[in-house]
């Protein structure tokens, strides 16, 4: 994974990273990562962390628009 960026607008916080190995790899990595667990614990009083019960990772976003 690379190009990890966190964006903020008002009370909204959005994290983005790229993974050459695909979404499944990223979900598995995130679900098993001690660093992600520590981050979630540290930020629990600041952020609402939604996790997908099936993958253990954050829910996938749905693309609503694409312009080429």
Buried (B, 14 or more C-beta within 10 A) or exposed (E): EEEEEEEEEEEEEEEEEEBEEEEEEBBBBBBEBEEBEEBBEEEEEEEEEEBEEEBBBBEEEEEEEEEE
